Amino acid sequence: MRSGEAPFLRVREAAPLLGVSTSAVYQLANAWLDTRGQTGLPAVRLGRRILIPRAAIDRLAAVGSDNGHAADFAG
């Protein structure tokens, strides 16, 4: 995460960064919450709001880069 960036994103903010629809992000985030992190997109629920950690977006962006690390969300 870069300095000055919020540590969490709203679903509608995460969707364009991931290149998917808002409903797809909700579906993946709910899968994460329902399976306690076994599958889906890392997310936290704060009241009725679902937030996506920016670090999860950064890890997804790193997949396939030359850093050689795969995304590991469940661990």
N, C-alpha and C positions, 0 to 999 in steps of 0.2 A: 504494500500500500504506500502510495506517495503522500508526502506531507500535505495537509490541508484537505484531504479527501475524507468523506464520511466513512466510518468503518462498516456501516450497513446501508444497503440500498433497498428501496421499495421495489416491489415486483415490477411495477411499470417502468422503473429506471433500469432494472437488470435485464429486462427482455431485449431491448435493442442492443445492449452490449453483447448479449449471447447470440443475437441474430435469430431469435425465436419469438413467438407470440406471447402476449401476457398470459393467456390461458395455459400455454405450455409450461411457463414458469410456475404458475399456481399448481398445476398438476404435479410437476416434479418436486416442488417444495412440500406439498401435502404428502407425497409419497415418502419423503425424507422424515417428516414429522410422524407419520403413521407407523413407519417401520423402525423408528428410533435410530435413524442414520444408516440403515442397511442398504438402502437404495434411494435414488432421487438426487435432488439438488440441496445442499446444505441450507438450512433455513432455521429461523427462530420465530416463535410467535410471541408477540408483545401485545397483550389484550386481543383485539380482533385483527390486528395488523400482522402480516407475515413479512419478515425482513430477511434479506439475503446478505450474508457476510461478503464484503468486498474481497476478502482473502480467497473465498471460494471462486469468485470470478477470475481473480488473478491466477489461481492454480489451474483453472480450465484453460486460460489463455496460454499458460506455459506448456501444456500438453503438445507435443510435437515440435516444440522449440528445441534449440540446440543445447539446452541445459541438461537434457537427458533424464529428467525426472517425470514420472507419470503422476497424474492426479490421484491422490489417495484421500477420499472423503470419509470413508468409513472408519479409518483408523487414527 
